[in-house]
Amino acid sequence: MNKVFNLFDFSQKVNYKNEILAGLTVAMTMIPESLSFAILAGFPPLVGLYAAFIMGFITSIFGGRPGLVSGGAGATVVVLIALMQSHGIEYVFGAVALAGVLQIAVGLFKLGKFIRLVPQPVMYGFVNGLAVIIFMSQLEQFKNGESWLNGTPLFIMGALVALTIAVVVLFPKITKAVPASLAAIIVVFLVVIGFGIETKTVEDIASVQGGFPPFHIPEIPFTFEALKIIFPYSLIMAAVGLTEGLLTLNLVDEITKTRGNSNRECLAQGAANITNGFFFGMGGCPMIAQTLVNLSAGSRARLSGIIASLTILVIILVGAPVIGKLPMAALTGVMIMVAIGTFEWASFSIINKMPKSDIITGILVALITIFMHNLALAVLIGVIISALVFAWESAKRIRARHYIDENGIKHYEIYGPLFFGSTTVFAEKFNIDTDPQEVIIDFKESRVSDMSAIEALNGITKKYHEAGKTVHLRHLSEDCKRLLKNAEAVIDVNIIEDPTYKVVTDIQN
């Protein structure tokens, strides 16, 4: 494959029309979302658009896979609200830059691979929770401040959203030359302009007019006290961003039947967030809704993300008067369809075939995602529950087969891993009082995994010693022997060394 700096694969066939149109569609859906999150956090509106441009541009070029779209995501922004309220926006910029440094460290140490430890039920819960969040957030467009729309404004908003959804559903049956989402936005825009319909537009949220992101060193003291203030926020932001980003990367892998590079994505996110901190951006991470818009529009290369980010920059510089007139109803309808497409409806068809623990895990992850909007916490709890269930099931599987040989020595053949969860069951397998003077515990089909296992062996050998009997261990793996050697202060046992056979490879004449 011909690659330039390992960034672009020129052997890949790129549909330039699809990429450009997908990029334009993504830009249209990203602008109001970035503005909304910036205003929600108390930032100047342009800080949200700058984040969308910077995150999208850098990660599209250097990120872990084509098709993934990054921007000023709400998942990371909500982490910074408290810091904004207590110390101001300069500390926010410092925290964003530090979060980028932490994300780069994760990429350099190749820790992104640990996202593979996330089980499928957690993925179902994560995706379904996000789908509900995307849908619920669109209901805010049916409000005027704190009160719900009513009367004519409500009818107009509902009718335009319904028209958008109808176009998204029906347009692909006519032609697939133009992404259905972009076609729906254009159709509703022309209807609103042509009939002079009064409805909420992008400029009702905030102005999108501005200049190029200016370079700016965060004005915070370079002291340990300042570091203590921003570090907790940076750590949480980095964790949330990487969690959402790498899970979204996995989701794109499944959709496109290809594989991305998680560590490279960590590096790209980190570089983009550092740049945000020094160019008036609020930071961000991959955005699952915009990524799905991108993929549904036919994008499979990096070009669409670059087009989307550059489109946002052009809109900031010169296109604000036109984009400001876009009806929010069109963007709301598109995002509702994204939410419907995001939801893993297949999870309902297999729910009666899944273990109860997996069902509970998936539902719990979804609920935490929906009600707490803390994706990192939701995934972490899901992984912990799955790990504990696995440990419990593994603990129940430890078995012991025992017999007495012709020399009167009793053998215990252990099956299954010996670790913290199985030590109690392991200890119950031995009949110390009735066993002969010499006992061999065979680990050919088992392994000693942790210090809890070492302590369990210590307890067994101590009881046999007190009974005046001898215990030998056999068929320990090399790592088990090292573990026992490191724990010599805790346990002293006799290990039966297996014979080592040498193969003659050179015959001397």
C-alpha positions, 0 to 999 in steps of 0.5 A: 500500500502506498502511504504518505507518512502513514496517514492516507491510504491511496490504494483505497477507492474514495467516492469523492461525491459521497465524502464531500456531501457527507462532510457538508451534512456532518457540518450542518448537524455539528454546528447547533450541537456545538453551540448548544453545549458551549452555551450550556457550559457558560462558554462564549458560543464561538468556543464551541465552534472552534472546538468542532473545527480543531477536533474534527480537522486534527482527528480526521487526518491523524485519527485511528480510523476513517469515518470517525467524526470528532467535535465539541462533544457534550460528554466532555464539556459537562465535565468542565462546567463546575470548573468554569463556574468556580475559576473561569474559562482560562482554567478551562483552557488549561484543563483541556490542554492537560487532558490532551497530554494525558490522552497522548500518554495513554496512546504512547503507552499503548493502553488503548487496547484495553478498550477490547475488555469492554464486553458486548452487553456493556456495548449494548447498554452504552449504545442504547443509552446514547441513543436515548440521550440523543433523542431526549436532547432533541426534545429541548428544541420543542421548548421556548426557554423553560416552557414547552411550545404550544399552539401554532409554534408547536404545530409548525415545529412538529410539522417541519420535524415530521417533514424532515423525517419523511424526507430522510426515510423516503429520499433513498427510495428515489435516489442515493446520489445525495445523502438523505439527511442533507436532502432533508435539511435543504428541503425544509430550509427551502420550504421555510424560506419559500413560505416565510414560515416563522420558526426557530433557527440556528441564529436563535441559539447564538451567532456563528460569526467570527474569525480564525481561532487565535493563539492564546496561552491560558492565563493561569499561574504555573504553580502546583496549586493551579495544577491541583485545581485543574488536574481532576477535571483533566483526568475525568475529561481525558477518561470520558473522551477516550471511553466514548471515542474508543467505544465509538471506534469499535462501533464503526469497526463493526459497521464497516467490517474494518479495524481501526487503531485505538492507540493512534486515536488516543494520540490524535485526540490528545493532540487535538485537545492540546491545540484546543487549549491554546486556540480558544476551543472547549475540547471534545472527543469523537461524537457518535451521532455525527459519526453515524450521520457520516457513515449513513451518508456513505463516507468511508474515508478521511476526506468527509471529516476534513470537509466537515471541519473546513466547512465549519471554519468557512461558516465561521469566517464568511457563511454565518448569515446563511447558516444562521437561517437554517431551521432547527426543526430540520436538524432536530428531525435528522438527529431523531433519525440518527437516534433511531438508527443508533439504538441496537434494536437487535438487543430486544430480539436476543434478550431472552437468549442472554444470561440474566447477568448480561441483561442486568449489566446492559440495562444498568449501563444504559440507565447510568448513561441516560440519567447521569450522562457519565459515559466513563462511569457507566462503562467502568461499572459495566466492566466491573460487574462483568468481571465480577460475574466472570470471577464468580463463574470461574470460581465455581468451576475449580475441581479436584480429582484425587487418588492414592498411588501404589506408594501410598501417596495421595494425588490431588489433580486440580482443574480450573484457575486458583485465584481470589475467587476460588480459594474457598472452594479450593480449600474445601477439596482436601481431607487433611485428617484422613490423608496419608503422610505424603500428598502431591497437588498437581496443577497440570490443568490449573494455575496459581494466579495471585497472592490470594492463591499463594495464601490459600496454598500457605494455609493448606501446607500449614495445616498438613504440616501441623498434622505431621504430613508433607505436601509437594506441588507438581506441574507449576508453570514458570510464572507460577514458580516465580510467583511462589519464589517471590512469596518465599517469606509467606510460604515454603513448599516443596516443588517437584521439578519436572525433568527437562529433556535436551534435544541433540541438534548437532552430531559431532563427527 
